[in-house]
Amino acid sequence: MSEPQIDPAGNTQAFRAFANNQDVEAAQPKASRLPIWIALGAVAVAVIAVVAYLLAG
């Protein structure tokens, strides 16, 4: 039984496709997470205010 021959050009093409795909993904801007942190901070302040009000009253 003979060993299957591996096409080195196929591996190079696969690598080039992978590298080009990585370049495209890196060039796309990522969404900022700042609005999420602002919303979580506002919720935390509201929860603390409600707890403080309930404990004081």
DRENLO-545997 format. One line per field, with one value per residue (C-alpha): residue in three letters; x, y, z. Coordinates in steps of 0.02 Angstrom, whole numbers. Layout:
! DRENLO-545997
code: [Ala ...]
px: [X ...]
py: [Y ...]
pz: [Z ...]
This chain:
! DRENLO-545997
code: [Met Ser Glu Pro Gln Ile Asp Pro Ala Gly Asn Thr Gln Ala Phe Arg Ala Phe Ala Asn Asn Gln Asp Val Glu Ala Ala Gln Pro Lys Ala Ser Arg Leu Pro Ile Trp Ile Ala Leu Gly Ala Val Ala Val Ala Val Ile Ala Val Val Ala Tyr Leu Leu Ala Gly]
px: [0 77 74 -38 60 28 19 132 44 -120 -45 27 -140 -229 -105 -123 -313 -297 -176 -285 -438 -346 -297 -478 -541 -405 -449 -632 -667 -726 -877 -841 -889 -901 -1092 -1109 -1000 -1097 -1262 -1195 -1130 -1300 -1388 -1265 -1294 -1482 -1474 -1363 -1482 -1633 -1545 -1489 -1666 -1742 -1614 -1638 -1827]
py: [0 164 320 460 605 773 921 1056 1187 1141 1170 1337 1390 1338 1437 1591 1580 1566 1713 1822 1780 1831 1998 2035 1994 2100 2249 2250 2367 2285 2348 2451 2376 2545 2558 2390 2448 2612 2516 2394 2539 2626 2465 2442 2621 2596 2433 2512 2660 2546 2441 2597 2667 2505 2490 2673 2664]
pz: [0 -52 54 -8 -79 4 -112 -38 -144 -61 111 56 -15 145 248 138 152 341 350 239 343 502 423 376 552 633 523 575 721 881 974 1128 1295 1379 1365 1452 1597 1611 1618 1748 1853 1845 1899 2042 2103 2094 2192 2325 2338 2359 2491 2585 2580 2645 2784 2837 2837]
